[in-house]
Amino acid sequence: MSTPAKGAGTGVCLGLGFGLGFGLGFGLGGALSFGTMPLFQRPCALIGMIHADALPGSPRSRRLVDQIARSAAHEARVIVEAGFDAVMIENMHDRPYVNAPHAPEVTAAMTVVACRVRDAVEVPIGVQVLSRGEHEALAVAMAADCRFIRCENFVYSHVADEGIMADAAAGPLLRRRRAIGADHVAVYCDIKKKHASHALTSDLSLADAAQGAEFFGADGVIITGAFTGSPADRADVEAARRAVTIPVLVGSGVTPEQIAELAPLADALIVGSYIKAQGVWSNPVEAERCRAIAAARQAAAVPATPRG
């Protein structure tokens, strides 16, 4: 797959983002959908992660926002040209993370990055803002015509490396989504999220948590390993698949070797660490590793028709 640069500029991205991107859609059928609008064109969709360089105000910040955005757009083109179906931007270089609310410059910088990526590729784009930045991610997605966000704490409390995430995000987030007219932005939520302790909900199985997320209005659930780069347990993916009727995504540790067993179960695979040089999330995206993932998906047995 190759995607030409739009070359329309960030101004057009912002000016037309609320209408054209959603109105034109992204194909006529897909594994994941929100309402009647499909997000991805095939089952077992591939979502490539773009970890934006450290943003202004974070301890590792070294680059101008324009430089960060240009790098993100370049990585998006590499990922899509290799055969991926979507990309997602995230401020993972902003370590150590702090919980929301986030400083205005974070939302502003992520919006610039998202718009530059939007101008570079013609696939659905997702947004995640760490940590607990679901409202900021929603604002970025609406302004930049992105199609989905990732929410870490949609249901239930847990203790993460940033501290206690005491409140579930679902109620305030979905009310905000409705209030700003962003119902077209799907919310995919982590279940028993990585980098966290779940002792507070140890009496709830992963399937229980997934059902809770569906009941509270999630558009899809994300199953991961314990940490970034750690593979999801197949049994966890199967449990989620049985527990919910909404799409199931796998969100960490995906490698070409895993795809054959995950493809029949997952509606989408979020791939970050593997597609980076040497398989390290903080390194630049590498085209050859992206193509290896796409080739493995091509060779895998995927459902004949979309499930979402």
Protein Blocks (a to p, Z undefined) as FASTA:
>chain_A
ZZddfklojklmmmmmmmmmmmnonojbdfbdehjbcfbfbehiacddddddddehiakl
cbdfklmmmmmmmmmmmmmmnopabdcddffllpccddddddfklmmmmmmmmmmmmmmp
ccdcdddddehilmmmmmmmmmnopabdcdfklgocdddfkbccfbcfklmmmmmmmmno
pampccdddehiehiafklmmmpcfklmmmmmmmnopabdcdddfbehiacdfklmmmmm
mmpmbdcddfehiafklmmmmmmmpgbdcdfklmpghhiakbccdfklmmmmmmmmmmpc
cdfbdfZZ
